[in-house]
Amino acid sequence: MINQNWWFTTLLVKPHQYCPPLNKDIKCDVLIVGGGFSGISAAAEFLGKGLSVVLIEKNIVGGSSAGRSAGFLTPDSELELHQLVRRYGIDAAREIWEMPCRGIDRIVKAIRKNDIECGLMEQDSLFLGVGQGGKAAVASELECRESVGFTDQQTYDEKELKTILGAENYTAGIRYTGTYGINPLHCLQGFKDLFIAHGMQVFESTAMERLEDHTAYTHGGSVTAGKIIIAVDKMSPSISPLAHEIFHAQTFMSVTEPLSDKELGFLFPGGKQMQCWDSKLVYSYFRLTGDNRLLLGGGSAITTFLKDAYNNPGVIKRVIKDFKSHFPFLQDLSFIQFWPGLIDASRDLLPVIVKPPTQPHLQFILGIVGLPWAAFAGSFAARSVLGEADEDYKKYYPYFSNRRHFMLPIGLANIIGKPALFSMSNGWAKFYQVDTHRKPVAMSDEF
């Protein structure tokens, strides 16, 4: 098993246009910094709007966090619906859940409208309970989905699960529709090609080194823009002190050789592919690609919040061993590649979107966990530039504001360190935090 991102390997099959680095000083109406799902979704909103738009990306488009993900298009990310209901109450949880659902809708419609070749597959979501705690989590998820008005879910006990998933030792499951899988790197590269065809300027291998008023400076040039949307991960504090609001969590992905028809039949005996994840604190997740390879991801409590990237295969080997204990008929299945990924997150695992009151031309999109959340956040920020997000702003922005309640103040990181601060804050947000009485209020000078 070699340390290599499978999605990058697939670029050898379908090459995309490479965009050379910026090496001059230019001007535009809108600058987007970052070529992940937030940045690309923001850029998509400006197509046909008569504005000059420039997008810069330090890697290739999709080459950072988004292009290292499993390509799940599901509203679930680090937070389940029942955790949002506990924290905010039924009505607010319904509002928050709309965000990634709308993100999925935008991604899928855009892929289909523009014939983006990215392995789009409709795959129901299946949340799997491990032990009695997992069984209770499934029951809670069902109760919450019914309370907010969802009707597409179906639950399974341990025996019933075996009719749809050839697994052992899962105690319960809940399944629902309207979710998809994609090759995220091909998806973003496909949209890049589309933007270029429509006259948008895209510069890859172009990192923003500093920001002064309306101008972003790179190693070889600069971009001066009327509006700037910064949608990056691992932002330097030299760009903005908002960087302190975010830290990374580390996970690992792996991919197999293609499964045989016999193995596919054992894995999904009902004949319907699903994308699955379990109820553990550091959960494992898996799905099939279009060519029937198994993608498996997970991590460990020890390495999740390490300060620096951890490239040893030991963690993913333990994830694979645990996976095979649930699927003994796959004991001989070979995992050929693995790769680590650092995912930016906020202290409470919800996005942070900020328009600094003293810099109304700037917007920051930070700490996005999950591709649908990123798609909605990018669209939200772009539509606010276009003056088309007033209703969404009043409904959603208070949940995004960095003024919302967090368990621990960010300044505590100076004493105990960011890994400890974010580990405790994330755990509290997932399992204990209650904010029904202190939803932040939108301020007119923020948007």
C-alpha positions in Angstrom: 0.0 0.0 0.0 1.6 3.2 -1.1 1.0 6.8 0.1 -0.6 8.3 -3.0 -4.0 10.0 -3.5 -6.1 7.8 -5.8 -8.0 10.8 -7.2 -4.7 12.3 -8.5 -4.1 8.9 -10.2 -7.4 9.2 -12.0 -6.2 12.5 -13.6 -4.0 10.4 -15.8 -7.1 9.0 -17.4 -8.8 12.3 -18.1 -6.4 15.2 -18.3 -7.6 18.7 -17.6 -6.2 22.1 -18.6 -3.4 23.3 -16.4 -3.5 27.0 -15.5 0.0 28.6 -15.1 0.8 30.7 -12.0 0.0 34.4 -12.0 3.1 36.5 -13.0 1.7 40.0 -13.5 -0.4 42.6 -11.8 -4.1 42.5 -12.8 -7.5 44.0 -11.8 -11.0 42.5 -11.7 -14.4 42.9 -10.1 -14.2 39.8 -7.9 -11.3 37.8 -6.7 -11.8 34.3 -5.3 -8.9 32.9 -3.3 -9.1 29.1 -3.1 -10.1 26.4 -5.6 -11.9 24.0 -3.3 -15.7 23.4 -3.2 -16.3 26.8 -1.5 -14.3 28.8 -4.0 -15.6 26.9 -7.0 -19.2 27.2 -5.8 -18.7 30.9 -5.3 -17.2 31.2 -8.8 -20.1 29.4 -10.4 -22.6 32.0 -9.1 -20.8 34.7 -11.1 -21.2 32.9 -14.5 -23.2 35.1 -16.9 -23.4 38.0 -14.4 -21.2 40.3 -16.5 -18.5 40.6 -13.9 -14.8 40.0 -14.4 -13.7 37.2 -12.0 -10.3 35.8 -11.1 -9.7 32.7 -9.1 -6.3 31.8 -7.6 -5.3 28.5 -6.0 -2.1 27.6 -4.3 -2.3 23.9 -5.5 -4.1 22.7 -8.6 -7.9 23.4 -8.4 -9.3 20.7 -6.0 -5.8 19.7 -5.0 -6.1 20.5 -1.3 -8.7 19.2 1.2 -11.6 18.7 -1.2 -9.5 16.6 -3.6 -8.5 14.4 -0.7 -12.0 13.6 0.5 -14.1 10.5 -0.1 -16.5 12.5 -2.3 -19.6 12.0 -0.1 -22.5 14.3 -1.0 -24.5 14.0 2.2 -25.7 16.6 4.7 -24.0 14.5 7.5 -20.5 15.5 8.1 -19.1 15.7 11.6 -22.5 16.5 13.0 -25.6 14.3 12.9 -29.1 15.8 12.8 -29.9 14.7 16.3 -26.8 16.6 17.6 -28.1 19.8 16.0 -31.6 19.2 17.4 -30.1 18.9 20.9 -28.0 22.0 20.4 -30.4 24.4 18.8 -33.9 22.9 18.9 -36.1 21.4 16.2 -36.8 24.6 14.1 -33.2 25.8 14.1 -31.9 22.3 13.3 -34.2 22.2 10.3 -32.8 25.5 9.1 -29.2 24.4 9.6 -29.9 21.1 7.8 -31.2 22.9 4.8 -27.8 24.4 4.1 -26.0 21.2 3.1 -29.1 19.9 1.5 -29.2 23.0 -0.7 -25.5 22.5 -1.3 -26.1 18.9 -2.6 -28.9 20.2 -4.9 -26.6 22.9 -6.4 -23.7 20.5 -7.0 -25.8 17.8 -8.6 -27.8 20.2 -10.8 -24.6 21.9 -11.9 -22.9 18.6 -12.7 -25.8 17.4 -14.8 -26.4 20.7 -16.5 -22.8 21.1 -17.6 -22.0 17.4 -18.2 -19.2 17.4 -15.8 -17.6 14.0 -15.9 -16.9 13.1 -12.2 -18.4 9.7 -11.5 -21.6 11.1 -10.1 -23.5 8.2 -8.4 -26.7 8.2 -6.5 -26.0 6.4 -3.2 -28.3 6.3 -0.3 -26.8 7.1 3.1 -26.6 4.5 5.8 -25.6 5.4 9.4 -24.5 2.3 11.3 -24.7 1.9 15.0 -21.9 0.2 16.9 -22.8 -1.3 20.3 -25.6 -0.2 22.5 -24.5 3.4 22.2 -24.7 3.3 18.4 -28.1 1.6 18.6 -29.3 4.6 20.8 -27.8 7.0 18.3 -29.7 5.5 15.4 -33.0 5.7 17.5 -32.2 9.3 18.3 -31.5 10.1 14.6 -34.9 8.6 13.6 -36.8 10.5 16.3 -35.1 13.8 15.2 -35.7 13.2 11.4 -39.4 12.6 12.1 -39.6 15.6 14.4 -38.3 18.0 11.7 -40.6 16.4 9.1 -38.4 14.1 7.1 -40.2 11.0 5.7 -37.5 9.3 3.5 -35.7 7.4 6.3 -35.9 3.7 7.1 -34.4 2.0 10.1 -33.0 -1.5 10.5 -32.2 -3.7 13.5 -29.2 -6.0 13.5 -30.9 -8.8 11.7 -32.6 -6.6 9.1 -29.3 -4.9 8.3 -28.0 -8.1 6.8 -30.6 -7.9 4.0 -29.0 -4.7 2.6 -25.4 -4.8 3.9 -23.3 -8.0 4.3 -21.8 -6.9 7.6 -21.4 -8.3 11.1 -21.6 -6.7 14.5 -23.5 -3.5 13.6 -26.5 -3.2 16.0 -28.7 -0.9 14.0 -28.9 1.4 11.0 -30.8 4.3 9.5 -30.9 4.9 5.8 -32.2 7.8 3.7 -32.1 9.0 0.2 -31.0 12.1 -1.8 -27.3 11.6 -1.4 -24.5 11.0 -3.9 -20.9 10.1 -4.4 -18.4 11.8 -6.8 -14.8 12.0 -7.7 -14.2 15.4 -6.1 -11.0 16.2 -7.9 -12.4 15.5 -11.3 -15.5 17.5 -10.3 -13.6 20.6 -9.4 -11.3 20.3 -12.4 -14.3 19.9 -14.7 -15.8 23.2 -13.3 -12.4 24.9 -13.8 -12.5 23.9 -17.5 -16.0 25.3 -17.7 -15.0 28.6 -16.1 -12.1 29.0 -18.5 -14.4 28.4 -21.4 -16.6 31.2 -20.2 -13.8 33.7 -19.9 -12.9 33.4 -16.2 -9.2 33.7 -15.3 -7.9 30.9 -13.2 -4.3 30.7 -11.9 -3.0 27.5 -10.2 0.1 27.1 -8.2 -0.6 30.7 -7.0 -0.6 31.3 -3.3 -1.7 34.6 -1.7 1.2 35.7 0.3 -0.3 38.9 1.8 -3.4 41.0 1.6 -3.4 44.8 1.6 -6.8 46.5 1.3 -8.2 45.5 -2.1 -5.0 43.8 -3.3 -3.9 40.2 -2.9 -0.2 39.8 -3.5 1.3 36.5 -4.8 4.9 35.5 -5.5 4.8 36.6 -9.1 2.1 39.3 -9.2 -1.0 40.8 -7.6 -4.8 41.0 -8.1 -6.7 44.1 -7.2 -10.4 43.5 -6.9 -13.6 45.3 -5.9 -14.7 42.3 -3.8 -12.6 39.5 -2.4 -13.9 36.1 -1.2 -11.2 34.1 0.7 -12.2 30.4 0.8 -9.0 28.6 1.8 -7.8 26.0 4.4 -4.9 26.4 6.7 -4.9 30.2 6.3 -1.9 32.0 7.8 -2.5 34.5 10.7 -0.5 37.0 8.6 -3.5 37.2 6.2 -6.1 37.6 9.0 -6.4 36.9 12.7 -9.5 34.9 11.8 -7.0 32.1 11.1 -6.9 31.5 14.9 -10.6 30.4 14.7 -9.7 27.3 12.7 -7.6 24.2 13.3 -7.3 21.0 11.3 -8.4 17.4 12.0 -6.6 14.6 10.3 -8.2 11.6 8.7 -7.0 8.9 6.3 -8.4 7.5 3.1 -7.6 4.2 1.3 -8.7 2.6 -1.9 -8.9 -1.0 -3.1 -8.5 -2.9 -6.3 -11.9 -3.3 -8.1 -14.3 -5.7 -6.3 -15.5 -8.8 -8.1 -19.1 -9.3 -8.9 -19.2 -12.0 -6.1 -17.7 -9.5 -3.5 -20.2 -6.8 -4.6 -23.1 -9.2 -4.1 -21.9 -10.0 -0.6 -21.3 -6.4 0.3 -24.7 -5.1 -0.8 -26.9 -8.2 -1.0 -30.0 -6.0 -1.7 -28.3 -4.8 -4.9 -28.3 -1.1 -4.0 -25.0 0.6 -3.3 -24.9 2.9 -0.2 -22.4 5.3 1.4 -21.9 4.3 5.0 -20.4 5.5 8.2 -20.5 4.3 11.8 -21.3 5.9 15.2 -17.8 5.8 16.7 -16.4 9.1 18.0 -13.6 8.8 15.4 -15.8 7.2 12.8 -15.0 5.0 9.8 -16.8 5.5 6.4 -16.9 3.8 3.1 -18.5 3.7 -0.4 -17.9 2.3 -3.9 -16.5 4.3 -6.8 -17.9 4.0 -10.3 -15.3 1.3 -11.2 -16.3 -0.7 -8.1 -13.3 0.2 -5.9 -13.9 0.5 -2.2 -13.0 3.8 -0.6 -12.5 3.5 3.1 -11.6 6.3 5.5 -11.1 6.8 9.2 -8.6 7.9 11.8 -7.6 7.6 15.4 -8.1 9.7 18.5 -4.4 10.1 18.9 -3.6 11.5 15.4 -6.8 13.4 14.7 -5.5 16.7 16.3 -1.8 16.4 15.8 -0.2 19.7 15.0 1.5 18.4 11.9 0.5 15.9 9.2 1.1 12.2 10.1 2.0 10.0 7.1 2.6 6.7 8.7 0.2 3.9 7.3 -0.3 2.5 10.8 -3.6 4.4 11.4 -5.3 3.4 8.2 -4.1 -0.2 8.6 -6.0 -0.4 11.9 -9.0 1.1 10.2 -8.8 -1.5 7.5 -8.4 -4.3 10.1 -11.5 -3.1 11.9 -13.4 -2.8 8.7 -12.5 -6.4 7.7 -13.7 -7.6 11.1 -17.2 -6.5 10.0 -16.8 -7.9 6.5 -14.9 -11.2 6.8 -15.6 -12.2 3.2 -13.3 -9.3 2.2 -10.3 -10.5 4.2 -8.2 -11.0 1.1 -9.2 -7.7 -0.5 -6.1 -5.6 -1.3 -6.0 -1.9 -0.4 -3.5 -0.4 -2.9 -3.2 3.2 -2.0 -3.7 5.4 1.1 -3.4 9.1 1.7 -3.8 11.4 4.7 -5.8 14.6 4.7 -6.0 17.6 7.0 -9.6 19.0 7.2 -10.1 22.5 8.6 -12.8 22.8 11.2 -14.1 25.4 13.7 -14.4 24.8 17.4 -18.0 23.6 17.0 -17.7 21.9 13.6 -20.0 24.4 11.8 -18.7 26.8 9.1 -17.3 30.3 9.9 -18.3 33.0 7.4 -17.2 36.5 8.3 -17.5 39.8 6.6 -15.3 42.1 8.7 -17.2 45.3 9.5 -14.1 47.4 8.8 -13.5 45.6 5.5 -16.8 45.3 3.8 -15.2 44.2 0.5 -13.9 41.0 2.1 -15.5 37.7 3.0 -13.9 34.8 4.7 -15.2 31.2 4.3 -13.4 29.0 6.9 -13.6 25.7 8.7 -15.9 23.9 6.3 -16.4 20.2 7.0 -18.2 18.4 4.2 -18.5 19.1 0.5 -22.2 20.1 0.6 -21.6 22.6 3.4 -18.7 24.0 1.3 -20.9 24.3 -1.8 -23.6 26.1 0.1 -21.2 28.5 1.9 -19.5 29.4 -1.4 -22.8 30.1 -3.0 -24.0 32.1 0.0 -20.9 34.3 0.0 -21.1 34.9 -3.8 -24.8 35.7 -3.7 -24.2 38.2 -1.0 -21.8 40.0 -3.3 -24.5 40.0 -6.0 -27.1 41.2 -3.6 -29.2 38.0 -3.9 -28.7 36.6 -0.4 -30.7 38.9 1.8 -33.3 36.3 2.9 -30.6 33.6 3.4 -28.5 36.1 5.4 -31.2 36.7 7.9 -31.9 33.0 8.3 -28.4 31.5 8.2 -25.7 34.0 8.9 -26.2 34.0 12.7 -25.1 30.3 12.7 -22.0 31.1 10.7 -20.9 34.2 12.7 -17.7 33.9 14.7 -19.6 35.7 17.4 -21.7 32.6 18.1 -21.2 30.8 21.4 -18.3 28.4 21.7 -17.5 26.2 24.7 -14.0 27.6 25.2 -12.5 31.0 24.2 -9.9 30.9 21.4 -7.4 32.7 23.6 -7.1 29.5 25.7 -5.1 28.0 22.9 -2.2 30.2 24.0 -2.1 28.2 27.3 -3.2 24.7 26.5 -2.4 24.6 22.7 -4.7 24.4 19.8 -4.9 20.6 19.6 -6.2 20.3 23.1 -8.6 23.3 22.7 -10.1 22.0 19.5 -10.3 18.4 20.7 -12.3 19.4 23.8 -14.5 21.9 21.9 -15.3 19.5 19.1 -16.2 16.7 21.5 -18.4 19.1 23.5 -20.2 20.4 20.4 -20.9 16.8 19.2 -22.2 15.4 22.4 -23.2 18.0 25.0 -23.5 21.6 23.7 -26.9 23.2 24.1 -27.5 26.7 22.6 -31.3 26.9 22.3 -31.4 30.0 24.5 -28.5 31.9 22.9 -28.8 31.9 19.1 -26.7 34.8 17.9 -28.5 37.8 16.2 -27.4 39.1 12.8 -25.8 42.5 12.9 -26.5 45.0 10.1 -22.8 46.0 9.7 -21.7 42.4 9.1 -23.4 41.8 5.8 
